[in-house]
Amino acid sequence: MHKIRSTAFALRGGLWTALFLAVWFVAKPASKGAVAGGLALVVLGQLIRFWAVGCITRYRGERVGAERLVTWGPYGLVRNPLYVGNGLIGLGWAVLAGPTAIVIFCVAFILIYAVLIVPYEEQFLRGKFGAAYDDYAATTGRFFPKSWNPARLTGPFDRSVLWVSERHSLLVTVLGTALLLVRTL
C-alpha cells in the first residue's frame, strides 16, 4: 500500500486533472443557483489555498517534504487545508456540472486524498516530527476542525511566496472554472 500511496502522491496533479476531466465530461447545463453556489465554493477553496501556502511557504514537489511543522493559520483548524481548498474547488466545479458530477467528485476525492495521499503524508510527518506531530494530530482534524482556538489562527505568513508557489494552481482553477462555465451555461 505504501508504494501505491507514494505513486498517488507523486501523480496528484495528474489525478486532479483526470478528476476535473471526469467532472467536465458529465457536465450538464447549470441553473443560476448552481452557478452562484459553485463559483462561491471555488473562490472559497482558492482563498483557503492562498492562506495555507503563505503559512508553509514551500509545498510543491513529487516527494513529501516539510521544513517545519506548521500548526497555525488554516493548519490551526485542519491538518490538510490545501486539500480542503482543493476539495472546495472541486466540489464547486461539480456543483456547476450537476448531480452526477457531485457523486463522481466526492467518491474520487475521498479515495485519492483520504485513502491514498493524506495517510502517506502523515506517515512522513510522524517520522520527521514524532510526538509533536502526534500531539498536533490529536487536537486537529484531518479535514474538519475538532475545536476552535483563535490563538492558533495567527502565525507567520509570507505573501511573497503566493505567486511563486500558487500561480500554477490558480491558473488551473481559473481555466477549469472557465471551461466548466462554457460547458454548463
N, C-alpha and C positions, 0 to 999 in steps of 0.2 A: 504494500500500500504506500510505503514511503516513496518509491520510485514514481508511482502514478501521481502522487501529490506534488512531487518535485517537478515533474513534467507539466502538470497543470499550472503550477506557479510560473514556470518559465514561459509558457504559452498563453498566459492570462489575457494578453492583448488580443491575440488571435481568437481565443474563446469568446471574448467580449464582442469582437466583430461578427463571429458566427451567430451569437445570440441576437445581435442587432439585425442581422440579415433574416433570421427566423421571424422576428417581430415584423420586420418590413414586408416579408413575403405574405404574411397572413393579414396584413392591414386592410381595414375596411374604412369607408368614409366615416368621419367623426362628427359628432354633434358639437355645437358651440361650447356646451358644458364640458365635454371630454377634452376639447382643445384647451380651454382655460385651466382645467384641472391638471392635464398632462404637462402643460408649459410651467405651471406653478411647481410641480414636482421636479421637473428638470432644473429649473433655476435654483430651487432649494438644495438639490443634490450637488450642483456645481458650487454653490456658496459654501457648503459643508466641506467639500474637497479643498477649496481655497484656504479655509480656516485650518484644516488638518495639515496641508502642505506647508503653510507658514510656520507651523509648530515643529514639524520634524525636519524640515529643510532638505532632506535627501531621501528619495524613496525609489527611484527608477532603477531597474536592472533585472537581469534574468535570474539572479540569485538573491536569496533573502539576505538582508543586511540591516543593521541598526547600530548607529554610533552611540546612542543613549536610549534609555527607557523614558519615553515621553508619557507623562501622566496628567498633563494639564490641557487646557483648551478643550477641543472636542474629545480628546483622549481622556479627559476627566469624566466624561459621560459614558463613552463606549470605547472598547479596545480597538475597534476597526472602523473609525469614522470615514476613511477613504472608501471602504466598501459599502458603508451606509450611504455615502454620497452616490456611489455607482448604482446602488440599489434604487435610490430615489430617481436618478436619471433614467435608468432602465424601466422602472415602473411608470414614469411619466411617458416614456416612449410607448409602452404597452397600453396605457390608457388612451393615447392618441390612436393606437392601432385597433383597439377593440377587445372584446372579452376573450377570444381565443388567444390573442397575443398576451393577455394578462396571465392566463394559465401557463402558457409556454414559458414566459419570462420567470414567473415565480418558481416553478419546478426547476428550471435550469439554473437559476441564481442560487437556490438552496444547494443543489448538487455541486456546482462549481465552487462556490465560496464557503458555505458552511461545512460541507463534507470534505472537500479537497484542499483548497488554498489556505483557509484560516488555520486548520489544525497543523498544517505543515509549517506555517509561520510561527505558531505558538510553540512548537517543538524547538525551533531555533531560539526563540526568545527565552524560553525556560532554560535552555542550555547556556545561553550567554549571561542572563541576569539572575538566574537562580531564584532564591527566596524573594527577592524584590519583585520579580515578575509574578510569582505565586501570590504574594500579598496584594498586588495590583489586580490580578485576575479575580481574586476572591471578593473584591469590592466593586468591580467594574464589569458590566455585562459585555458580551461579545458584540451584539448589535443593538441591544436595548438597554437603557440605563437601569442600574439596580437601585440607585439612590441619587439624591440631588444634593450637591455640595458646591455652592457658588465659589468657594475659595479655590476649587480645582479647575475653574474655568479660565483663570488668568495665569499667564506664564509667558516665557519668551515667544515672540512671534517675529519672523523675518519676512516682510513682504517683498523684499528684493528677490527672493527665490521663486516667487509665483510665476513670473514669465518664463524663467529658465526651466522650472520643474513641471509646470502645469499647462504650458501652451499647447502641447500635443493633445492632452485630454480635453482642453477647452475647444480646440479645433474639431475633434471627434464629436463632442457634444453638440456644437453648433451645426456641423454638417449633418449629423444624424437626425437632429431635430428638424432641420430644413427639409431633408429628404422625406421624412415621415409626413411633414405638413403638406408637401407637394402631393404625396400619395393619398392622403386622407381628406384633403379639402376639396 
